[in-house]
Amino acid sequence: MVFFSRVINWLDERFPIKAFYKKQFSEYYVPKNLNAMYVFGVLAMLLLFNQLITGIWLAMSYTPTAANAFASIQYIMRDVPYGWLIRYMHTTGASALFIVLYIHLLRGLMYGSYQRPRELVWLLGMTLYFIIMIEAFMGYLLPWGQMSYWGAQVITSLFGSIPVIGKGLEQWVRGDYLVSGVTLGRFYALHIIAFPILMVFLVYLHLSTLRHVGSNNPQGVDIKKHVNKKGVPLDSIPFSPYFITKDILAIAVFLFLFCVVIFFFPDGFGFILEKSNFEPANPLITPEHIEAAWYFSPFYAMLRAITFSLFGLDAKFLGMVVMMSSVLIVFFVPWLDKSPVRSIRYKGYLSKCFLGLFVVSFLVLAVMGSLPVSKATTWISQFATLGYFSYFLLMPWYSRFETTKPVPERVSL
Amino acid sequence: MNRAIFIALLSCFFSLSAVAAVSDQGIMTPDFNDRASLQRGLKIYSNYCSGCHQLSYMRYKEISIDLGIPNALFEENLLPKYARIGDQITAAMTPADAKRWFGAKAPDLTLEAKRRSPNWIYHYLQSFYQDKSRPLGVNNLLLKNVAMPNVLEHLQGQRLLQCKQGETAFKAGHGCRTVAGEIKGRISEQDFKQIAYDTANFLAYTADPSRFERESLGLKVLLFVALFSVFAYLLKKEFWRDVR
């Protein structure tokens, strides 16, 4: 023990670890009424870490060439000791990360966590989410299965629908006339080096801005209004040990569910590993039904929902614009929400209805995006797209003119 | 809470394994614990499939270990003359020959059970029927204009297509099935079903050989995480006692 404290002191004289621990853990004050919805941030971080570590080990045995990529995945699954475990952790981790992020985002929308003074936390978080989407998209090409190949082919072809510069841009992104080994090589480099670095940097920014302004809470009460003599909010408790122990419990429960999938249902009933991806990529045979990974399904449904040309613009281009806007519009929520209160608990009837509409639309779009195109799915997707966007575009009105309930001065457990 | 889930899950697995391998609706469930079936499946693959179809992601050695066939015995009886026990399983027919003889490459079967499903393979093997319009004289209800000959025909016997009036094969919801023809097979219908089952079961294994190790390790990991959760819960409860 004496030796340990001497090491700490030696370090502290050269690098302020004690002050860091105080500021970020033992004297970082968090609202005491945070509920279970507040554990998904730490779970997302855990999963990003999981992706990073398993990714490093996958990269040791994976071959990023069109001729060998598919076989090298099978080599990992069969010949590398515990290769199957590392790969299933990576594939299941990707899907789990999106589930966790969608709940994390919903939490933010429910409790108004994006409102002043947390706009920057929201913007950085959304940027991080956008980067994770691109990261996942590029990673999906690497197994070089049929669905990998044709998914990448369809999405990169969207660049080609941009007027005037489209065709050149499409070729520039692919590095070839169609998705090929060249595309695979660059996606691999970006997937394992460029985007992970960006992600780690953005996690750092997202967290440090959060730590600066402090967490919101389910009631949206500003806890900094009532402080004791030392300036500590009355309704707060220190991050360590309270939220450390809570997060450990959350991680344990999450790991249980995660391991059930990894060890017993690694294909995720065709949602984590699609059937058609067990067939090597074949540029000459287009699958009948190209579907996006489930976590992109809602956005893919919006892309397909636009079946008409407008103002001389191609339907495919308009679809891409709608798909991109559906992600970009979420960035602007802090300025679309004109409500005097943060939490959904004190917002009016309209806000609750529109949030409900948003969630239902998102889920319906997810289902539609995974079904083969038909007249019915197109119609339903179009309506759900309207529902999705109306939540955001009408927010400045319904959030301003509805009657809200009074927000309590102090938080309650 | 966690424990309850765990117990529910455990009992779920046990009840699953108790279900008959082929249900009344004719849906087959692979059974990796039925080693005899997997070994029979290997026999059928070696005798009937391996001439044309590779299992290129699988090694002879892994099969010998997983299926409990002693190395020496395997090398003596099951290993082709040109191969060594550590090799990946290749077929004698080259892709170029396949193209010339059948008009299509014979697909690698390692992952076929994942790409389609074990159940599909089980029914595919039973769905061949006589069709004069095809170059090999046979067609398959599950794979239109199949390029593969019915290699098991001498076992199953000739099958004929029988459709409801006005129906033809390969239409959605067609009312067609195959019935026994004049030339009888060497074995009974029930025995042939078993052959189809064993083959599908074996290919389910080659598509997912880590399952043996995965599920036994999984139970241990879940047990640990469940126990860990209990302690994490008690720790959290202890610390949060004074929060009001």
Chai-1 contact restraints between the chains, C-beta under 6 A:
chainA,res_idxA,chainB,res_idxB,connection_type,confidence,min_distance_angstrom,max_distance_angstrom,comment,restraint_id
A,K32,B,V243,contact,1.0,0.0,6.0,A-B,restraint_1
A,Q74,B,Y57,contact,1.0,0.0,6.0,A-B,restraint_2
A,W84,B,S210,contact,1.0,0.0,6.0,A-B,restraint_3
A,I237,B,V243,contact,1.0,0.0,6.0,A-B,restraint_4
A,P241,B,F239,contact,1.0,0.0,6.0,A-B,restraint_5
A,T245,B,L235,contact,1.0,0.0,6.0,A-B,restraint_6
A,T245,B,K236,contact,1.0,0.0,6.0,A-B,restraint_7
A,T245,B,F239,contact,1.0,0.0,6.0,A-B,restraint_8
A,K246,B,K236,contact,1.0,0.0,6.0,A-B,restraint_9
A,I248,B,A232,contact,1.0,0.0,6.0,A-B,restraint_10
A,L249,B,A232,contact,1.0,0.0,6.0,A-B,restraint_11
A,L249,B,Y233,contact,1.0,0.0,6.0,A-B,restraint_12
A,L249,B,K236,contact,1.0,0.0,6.0,A-B,restraint_13
A,A252,B,F228,contact,1.0,0.0,6.0,A-B,restraint_14
A,A252,B,S229,contact,1.0,0.0,6.0,A-B,restraint_15
A,A252,B,A232,contact,1.0,0.0,6.0,A-B,restraint_16
A,V253,B,S229,contact,1.0,0.0,6.0,A-B,restraint_17
A,L255,B,V225,contact,1.0,0.0,6.0,A-B,restraint_18
A,F256,B,N2,contact,1.0,0.0,6.0,A-B,restraint_19
A,F256,B,V225,contact,1.0,0.0,6.0,A-B,restraint_20
A,C259,B,V221,contact,1.0,0.0,6.0,A-B,restraint_21
A,C259,B,L222,contact,1.0,0.0,6.0,A-B,restraint_22
A,C259,B,V225,contact,1.0,0.0,6.0,A-B,restraint_23
A,F263,B,R214,contact,1.0,0.0,6.0,A-B,restraint_24
A,F263,B,G218,contact,1.0,0.0,6.0,A-B,restraint_25
A,F264,B,G218,contact,1.0,0.0,6.0,A-B,restraint_26
A,K275,B,R115,contact,1.0,0.0,6.0,A-B,restraint_27
A,F278,B,L111,contact,1.0,0.0,6.0,A-B,restraint_28
A,F278,B,K114,contact,1.0,0.0,6.0,A-B,restraint_29
A,F278,B,R115,contact,1.0,0.0,6.0,A-B,restraint_30
A,E279,B,R115,contact,1.0,0.0,6.0,A-B,restraint_31
